[in-house]
Amino acid sequence: MWRKIKSNFGIMASSIPTEDGKRLKMAEGVFPIQDLPDDILDILFEYLDMKTKKFLRTVSQWLYDQVTFFDTRFRHWRIEFTDNNHDIQFMHLNKALLKDYQNLKIELALKSCSMDNATKEDVLKKVAPFLHVLKISLAGDEMFLMELPKFDHLTSLELSCSFARGQFGNTDALMHDLITKHSAQLKQLNLDHFQEFIVDSPGCPSLDTLRMHNCGVKPASSIIKHCHTQLKTLELNHSSIDAGILASYPLINLQHLKIHSVSEIFNVFIGQCHNSLTFLSIGNVSHFPAHPLPNLRELKVISWMFDINSALEQCCNSLVKLDIREVRGYPATELSAYQLPKLTYLDLGMDCDPLVRNQLLAKCNKTLNKLIFYNTNDEQLLFTELPQLRHLVGNFNTFVGCQFLKKHAGQLVSLEICDWIQTGKTLIDFPQLNFFWYNGCHPGGNTKQDAKFKTPVLKDLLITGSGLKTSLTNLVQGYEATLEFIAVALPSRFVESCFSQDLPKVEYVLLPKDTSPAVIKKIRAKLPDTAEILTAKSAVQQALRDRAKRQSLYYTQEIADCLIYCMYGGNDTF
């Protein structure tokens, strides 16, 4: 592996001129990496995945220091205490504190109800010099927090009440104390299940992100008074703000607004920040106010009987992404004559009215790049031309759905389906498909009815659901020579059916944690020696992050959540 890394360094670096105009060369097989300036090293390290960087840190102290310096992930530790992981998290914490890192950053989450307050206090004292992010669940008896000095580098604070009002009744006082101590340095504040402030909130001159869930009117109203001019992101979920405060302290620079279950002040928000908004997510709203949104790029709606026409009239010229998957019912199905000239992403979900869907597709057919929809029974779809479509998500297990998929197969680079196509023995050729995610129940088993996918350039294959009734190669063909990354989140008895042929170019295989050693051994025999088979949660999460960085065009948070949930019963972020 070291020989391969040296060769790659030599090829990349020899094409980069140094300050005197000369090019670095390898001498007798040894590449002088130490001679490279920092800006060139930074470029070279960007090309390496996490696996290679971890290996480089074992080669020499110099490489250990350089990799740690240029990749901040080696200096950013996330320690999360829950009820069942104290031992392993203490091990991670002690390991982080033993390292003599420059600019060590620690993100600490104390969400364990079983950890006593003395231990929590000890942990906070240890990490205090390096603490940048703190997430803590309060029961109301953590009075030691008031005695601790402020954390000098803390910029993000997330506070939640472990019970609806706190078991011991002091959660609001503790919240106020923590915010007051760090008010001058906080950039992000998340609050969950708080109702009151003891006194008026202090100023937060650097705060640009505020998220509140199940909070009363007073907390948000008090904070916004002091940061309304610089606030960029505001999310209110089952929380509200005093209308009088909002009128007196307008959010003139707000860009990202998520507001659910507080429809009574929605019109006020839009009236204040309609010129600055770039992202809007709304719920429990039926009609959109008549304020133009000239800079809105993304709109997401979760509502019953939402008038989509009134919203699109205000942002049609700037909208890039539209998500109406959670809309149930449409008061009017005839849309106005506007076009959607910049729309590239459209999520119609399961229940979009066919007439509305067809009108939307007609308004953005020249620019649409990604389409998500699940109701494929309408024959009108077969007359829809989408020349720029590259990413498709949905359920195509109908005759119309199958024909729609065949019509666009030649231009797709990514495909996600939820039920295998069983409308007769059909071969669908995907000459450009790089990414395929199957997420469904028991495909295959009836070879006379199952469609076959031909995927000659496939690189990423993800399979989640309840199982396979047949070998994967009976359903997807031609990928063996190009596949690089495969993740299987199926019950263990179905895992082996995904590996019936040799896969000479695979780099990573992600498997469920309960996959038996015997199955892993059989899979290993079909892979190259350099391929890694990962089953541990931390390794799978890291592999997903690395792959998402390399293939950011295809990977989304939804995909990561689904894979991690199927494998381990939890979720993760990139």
DOVEX-600331 format. One record per residue (C-alpha): x, y, z; residue in one letter. Coordinates in steps of 0.25 Angstrom, whole numbers. Each point is the difference from the previous one (the first is absolute). Last residue first. Example, Ala and Ser with C-alpha at 12.3 -4.5 7.8 and 13.67 -1.06 7.14 Angstrom:
<pts>
    east   north      up   code
      55      -4      29      S
      -6     -14       2      A
</pts>
This chain:
<pts>
    east   north      up   code
     -90      53      27      F
     -10      -2      11      T
      -5     -13       7      D
     -12      -8       3      N
      -4     -11       9      G
      -5     -15       0      G
      14      -6      -4      Y
       0      -5     -14      M
     -14       4      -5      C
       1      13       8      Y
      14       3      -5      I
      -4      -3     -15      L
     -13       9       1      C
       7      11       7      D
      11       1     -10      A
      -9      -1     -12      I
      -9      11       6      E
      12       9       3      Q
       3       0     -15      T
      11      -7      -9      Y
      -1       1     -15      Y
       7      13      -5      L
       9      -1      12      S
       7     -12      -5      Q
      14       3       6      R
      -4       7      12      K
     -12     -10       2      A
      10     -12      -1      R
       8       6      11      D
     -12       2       9      R
      -6     -13      -3      L
      14      -7       3      A
       0       8      13      Q
     -14      -5       4      Q
       4     -14      -4      V
      12       0       9      A
      -7       6      12      S
     -11     -11      -1      K
       9     -12      -1      A
      -4      -9     -12      T
      11       4     -11      L
       6      -8     -11      I
      12       7      -6      E
       5      -3     -14      A
      15       0      -2      T
       1     -16      -2      D
     -10       1     -11      P
     -14      -5       2      L
      -7     -14      -3      K
       7      -8      11      A
      -4      11      11      R
     -14      -3      -3      I
       1     -14       4      K
       8       4      13      K
     -10      10       3      I
     -11     -11      -1      V
       8      -9      10      A
       3      12       9      P
     -15       2       2      S
      -7      13      -4      T
      -6       6      13      D
       6      14      -1      K
      -6       2     -14      P
       9       1     -12      L
       8      11      -6      L
       9      -4     -12      V
      11      10      -4      Y
      10       0     -11      E
      -6      -8     -11      V
       8      -1     -13      K
       1     -15      -2      P
     -15      -4       4      L
      -1     -15      -2      D
     -14      -5      -1      Q
     -11      -5       9      S
       1      11      10      F
     -14       6       3      C
      -5     -14       3      S
       9      -1      12      E
      -7      11       8      V
     -14      -6       0      F
       2      -9      12      R
       5      13       8      S
     -12       8      -2      P
       3      11     -10      L
       8      13       1      A
      10      -3     -11      V
      10      11      -4      A
       8      -1     -12      I
      11       9      -5      F
      10      -1     -12      E
      -8      -7     -11      L
       6       1     -14      T
       3     -15      -5      A
     -12      -6       7      E
     -11      10      -4      Y
      -5      -8     -12      G
     -13      -5       6      Q
     -10       4      10      V
     -12      -9       3      L
       5     -15      -2      N
      14       5       5      T
      -7       4      13      L
      -3     -15       3      S
     -14      -3       3      T
     -10       2      11      K
       7      12       5      L
      -3       7      13      G
      -7       9      10      S
       5      13      -5      G
      13       7      -4      T
       9      -2     -11      I
      11      11      -4      L
       8      -1     -13      L
      11      10      -4      D
       9      -1     -12      K
      -9      -4     -11      L
       6       1     -14      V
      -7     -12      -8      P
     -13       1       7      T
     -10     -10      -7      K
     -13      -1       9      F
      -9     -12      -1      K
     -15       1       2      A
      -6     -11       8      D
     -12      -8      -6      Q
       5     -13      -6      K
      11       0      11      T
     -10      -1      11      N
       8       0      13      G
       5      15      -1      G
      -2      11      10      P
      -4      -3      14      H
      -3      14       6      C
       6      14      -3      G
      12       9      -1      N
       8      -2     -12      Y
      11      11      -2      W
       7       1     -13      F
      12      10      -3      F
       8       1     -13      N
     -10      -2     -11      L
       5       5     -13      Q
      -4     -12      -9      P
     -13      -4       7      F
      -6     -11      -8      D
     -14      -5       4      I
      -2     -15      -3      L
     -15      -4       2      T
      -6     -13       4      K
     -14       4       3      G
      -6      11       9      T
       8      -3      13      Q
       8      12       3      I
       7      -1      13      W
      -6       9      11      D
       6      12       7      C
       9       6     -11      I
      12       9       0      E
       8       4     -13      L
      12       8      -3      S
       7       4     -13      V
     -12      -1      -9      L
       0       4     -14      Q
      -2     -13      -7      G
     -10      -5      10      A
     -10      12      -3      H
     -10      -7      -9      K
       2     -14       7      K
      -4       7      13      L
     -12       6      -5      F
      -4     -14      -7      Q
       2      -7      14      C
      -8      11       7      G
     -12      -1     -10      V
       0     -16       1      F
       1       1      15      T
      11      -3      10      N
       7      13      -2      F
       1       5      14      N
       8      12       2      G
      14       8      -2      V
       6       5     -12      L
      13       8      -2      H
       5       5     -14      R
     -12       7      -6      L
       5      11     -10      Q
      -8      -5     -12      P
     -14      -1       8      L
     -10      -3     -11      E
     -14      -3       6      T
      -9      -8      -9      F
       2     -13       7      L
      -4       7      13      L
     -14       2      -5      Q
      -2     -15       1      E
      -3       3      15      D
       3     -13       9      N
      14       5       5      T
      -3       4      14      N
      13       0       7      Y
       7      13      -3      F
      14       6       1      I
       7       8     -12      L
      14       5      -1      K
       6       8     -12      N
     -12       9      -4      L
       4      11      -9      T
      -8      -1     -13      K
     -12      -7       6      N
      -2      10      11      C
     -14       6      -3      K
      -5     -13      -7      A
       4      -8      12      L
      -8       9       9      L
     -12      -1      -9      Q
       1     -15       0      N
       2      -1      15      R
     -12       9       3      V
      -9      -8      -9      L
       5     -13       6      P
      -3       5      15      D
      12      -2       8      C
      -2     -12      10      D
      13      -8       0      M
      11      10       0      G
       1      12     -10      L
      15       3       2      D
       5       9     -11      L
      14       5      -2      Y
       6       8     -12      T
     -10      12       0      L
       7      12      -6      K
     -11       3     -11      P
     -12      -3       8      L
     -11       6      -9      Q
     -12       9       4      Y
     -13      -2      -7      A
      -8      -3      13      S
      -3     -14       5      L
     -13      -7      -1      E
      -1     -10      12      T
      -6       9      10      A
      -2      -4      15      P
      11     -10      -1      Y
       0     -13       9      G
      11      -6       9      R
      13       7      -1      V
      11      -8       6      E
       8      -3     -13      R
       0      15      -4      I
      15       2      -1      D
       4      11     -10      L
      14       3      -4      K
       6      11      -9      V
     -10      11       2      L
       4      14      -5      S
     -10       4     -11      N
     -12      -8       6      C
       1       7      14      C
     -13       7       3      Q
      -9      -7     -10      E
       6     -13       5      L
      -7       2      14      A
     -14       4      -4      S
       0     -12     -10      N
       4     -10      11      I
     -13       3       7      D
       2     -10      12      F
     -11      -9       4      M
       7      -7      11      W
      15       5       3      S
      14      -4      -1      I
       7       9     -11      V
      14       2      -4      K
       5      11      -8      L
      14       2      -5      E
       7      12      -8      R
      -8      12       5      L
       7      13      -4      N
     -11       8      -7      P
     -11      -4      11      L
     -11       8      -4      P
     -11       3      11      H
     -14      -4      -2      A
      -2      -9      12      P
       0     -15      -2      F
     -12      -8       4      H
      -2     -13       7      S
      10       0      11      V
       2     -11      10      N
      15      -2      -4      G
      10       8      -7      I
      15      -1      -5      S
       6      12      -6      L
      14       1      -6      F
       6      13      -7      T
      -7      11       8      L
       6      14      -1      S
     -11       8      -7      N
     -12      -7       7      H
       6       2      13      C
     -10       9       7      Q
     -13      -3      -7      G
       3     -14       0      I
       2      -1      15      F
     -13       8       3      V
      -8      -9     -10      N
       5     -12       8      F
      -4       5      14      I
     -13      -7       1      E
       5     -12      -7      S
       8      -5      12      V
       0     -15      -2      S
      13      -1      -8      H
      10      11      -4      I
      13      -2      -7      K
       6      13      -5      L
      14       1      -6      H
       5      13      -5      Q
      -4      10      11      L
       6      14      -3      N
     -12       9       4      I
      -4      -8      12      L
      -9      12       5      P
       1       4      15      Y
     -13       8       3      S
      -9      -9      -8      A
       6     -13       5      L
      -1       5      14      I
     -15       3      -2      G
      -3     -13      -6      A
       6      -8      12      D
       8     -11      -6      I
      -4     -15      -1      S
       4     -14       1      S
      -5     -13      -5      H
      12      -1      -9      N
       6      14      -2      L
      13       1      -8      E
       7      13      -2      L
      13       1      -9      T
       7      13      -4      K
      -1       9      13      L
       8      12      -1      Q
     -10      11       2      T
     -10      -8       9      H
      11      -3      10      C
      -4       7      13      H
     -15       0      -1      K
       1     -14      -6      I
       4      -6      13      I
     -12       5       9      S
     -10      -3     -10      S
       6     -14      -2      A
       0      -3      15      P
     -14       6       3      K
      -9      -6     -10      V
       1     -14       5      G
       9     -11      -5      C
      -3     -13      -7      N
      12       0      -9      H
       8      13      -2      M
      12       2     -10      R
       8      13       0      L
      12       2     -10      T
       7      13      -2      D
       4       4      14      L
      13       9       1      S
      -6      11       8      P
      -8      -8       9      C
      -6      10      10      G
      -5      -5      13      P
     -14      -6       2      S
      -9       7       9      D
      -2      -6      14      V
      -4     -14       4      I
      -3      -5     -14      F
     -11      -9      -2      E
      -6     -12      -8      Q
      11      -9      -4      F
      -2     -13      -7      H
      12       0     -10      D
       9      11      -2      L
      11       1     -11      N
      10      12      -1      L
      11       2     -10      Q
      10      12      -1      K
       2       1      15      L
      12       9       4      Q
      -6      12       7      A
     -11      -8       6      S
       9     -10       7      H
      -3       2      14      K
     -14       5      -2      T
      -4     -12      -8      I
       5     -10      10      L
      -7       8      12      D
     -13       1      -8      H
      -1     -15      -3      M
       3      -3      15      L
     -11       9       4      A
     -10      -6     -10      D
       4     -14       5      T
      -2       2      14      N
     -13      -8       3      G
       6     -12       5      F
      -5     -10     -10      Q
       0       9     -11      G
     -12       6      -7      R
      -3     -10     -11      A
      11      -9       5      F
      15      -1      -5      S
      -1      15      -3      C
       9       3     -12      S
      12       9      -2      L
       9       2     -12      E
      11      10       0      L
      10       3     -11      S
      11      10       1      T
       8      -5      12      L
      14       5       0      H
       2       6      13      D
      -9      -9       8      F
      -6       8      11      K
       3      -2      14      P
      -7     -12       8      L
      -8       4      12      E
     -13       1      -8      M
       2     -13      -6      L
       1      -7      14      F
     -15       2       1      M
      -2     -12      -8      E
     -14      -3       7      D
      -9       5     -11      G
      -1     -13      -9      A
       9       6     -11      L
       4      -6     -13      S
      13       5      -5      I
       6       3     -14      K
      13       8       1      L
       8       4     -12      V
      14       7       0      H
       6      -6      12      L
      15       0       0      F
       4       7      13      P
     -12      -5       7      A
       2     -15      -3      V
       5      -5      13      K
      -9       9       8      K
     -12      -4      -7      L
       3     -15       2      V
       2       2      15      D
     -14       8       1      E
      -7     -11      -7      K
       6     -11       9      T
      -4       8      12      A
     -14       2      -6      N
      -3     -15      -1      D
      -1      -7     -14      M
     -12      -8      -1      S
      -8      10      -7      C
      10       1     -11      S
      -1      11     -11      K
      13       6       3      L
       5       4     -14      A
      14       5      -2      L
       6       6     -13      E
      15       2       3      I
      10       8      -8      K
      15      -1       1      L
       7      12      -6      N
      14      -6       0      Q
      -1     -14       5      Y
       8      -6      11      D
      -7     -13       1      K
      -4      -5      14      L
     -13       8       0      L
      -5      -7     -12      A
       3     -14       5      K
      -6       3      13      N
     -13       4      -6      L
      -1     -12     -10      H
       2      -9      12      M
     -10       7       8      F
     -10      -1     -12      Q
       3     -15       0      I
      -3      -2      15      D
     -12       9       0      H
      -8      -6     -11      N
     -13      -5       5      N
      -8      12       5      D
       6      10     -10      T
      13       8       0      F
       4       6     -13      E
      15       4      -3      I
       2       6     -13      R
      15       3      -2      W
       5      10     -10      H
      16       0      -1      R
       1     -12     -10      F
     -12       6      -7      R
       7      13      -2      T
       8      -6     -12      D
      13       8      -3      F
       6       0      14      F
      -3     -15       3      T
       5      -4     -13      V
      13       8       2      Q
       3      -5      14      D
      -2     -14      -3      Y
       8       1     -13      L
      12       6       9      W
      -2     -10      10      Q
       2     -11     -10      S
      -8     -11      -7      V
     -12      -2      10      T
      -6      13      -4      R
       0      -3     -15      L
      -9     -12       3      F
     -11       9       6      K
       2       9     -12      K
      -2     -12     -10      T
     -13      -5       7      K
      -5      14       1      M
       0       2     -15      D
      12       8      -7      L
      -2      10     -11      Y
      -1      12      10      E
      13      -4       6      F
       7       4     -13      L
      -6      14       0      I
       4       3      15      D
      14      -5      -3      L
       1      10     -12      I
      -4      12       9      D
       9      -5      11      D
      12       0      -9      P
       6     -13      -5      L
      14      -4       4      D
      -4     -10      11      Q
      -7      -8     -12      I
      14      -3      -5      P
      -4     -12      -8      F
       9     -12       1      V
       0     -10     -11      G
      15       3      -4      E
      -3      15       0      A
     -15       4      -3      M
      -1      13      -7      K
      -5      14       4      L
      -3      10     -11      R
       8      13      -1      K
      -7      13      -1      G
       8       6      12      D
     -13       0       8      E
      -2     -15      -2      T
      -8      -5     -13      P
     -11     -10       2      I
       0     -12     -10      S
      10      -8       9      S
      -9       1      12      A
     -11      -8      -6      M
       9     -11      -6      I
       9      -1      12      G
     -11       0      10      F
      -6     -11      -7      N
      12      -8      -1      S
       3       2      15      K
     -14      -5       3      I
       1     -12      -8      K
      14      -4       7      R
      -7       3      13      W
     -11     -10      -3      M
</pts>
